Amino acid sequence: MPDLDDLPLRPIASVIVGIFRAIIWLWSEFLFDTLGWKIGWLVCRLFSFGKLPDAGFSGEHEATTLTRITVELIGIATLCVTVWRLTVAFDL
């Protein structure tokens, strides 16, 4: 019985795995950079009465690294807590 490495399936499987890795990478970029920043920016602006962060709504590339990480983590945490609370509220 031939090994999987001997069959022509290995290059095909390698391409499929590469495509899935690219999709996962794009999704993580979208999730953290876009959703995390936008939701975190709104939450930070709400709780700081419009003072923080200094960068604009679409200005995540203008912010410092620490600001970006903080705002994006706040955004992701807010998203997770909201989904969890909705799940509990509607018994899903």
Rosetta blueprint (number, residue, H / E / L):
1 M L
2 P L
3 D L
4 L H
5 D H
6 D H
7 L L
8 P L
9 L H
10 R H
11 P H
12 I H
13 A H
14 S H
15 V H
16 I H
17 V H
18 G H
19 I H
20 F H
21 R H
22 A H
23 I H
24 I H
25 W H
26 L H
27 W H
28 S H
29 E H
30 F H
31 L H
32 F H
33 D H
34 T H
35 L H
36 G H
37 W H
38 K H
39 I H
40 G H
41 W H
42 L H
43 V H
44 C H
45 R H
46 L H
47 F H
48 S L
49 F L
50 G L
51 K L
52 L L
53 P L
54 D L
55 A L
56 G L
57 F L
58 S L
59 G L
60 E L
61 H L
62 E L
63 A L
64 T L
65 T H
66 L H
67 T H
68 R H
69 I H
70 T H
71 V H
72 E H
73 L H
74 I H
75 G H
76 I H
77 A H
78 T H
79 L H
80 C H
81 V H
82 T H
83 V H
84 W H
85 R H
86 L H
87 T H
88 V H
89 A H
90 F L
91 D L
92 L L
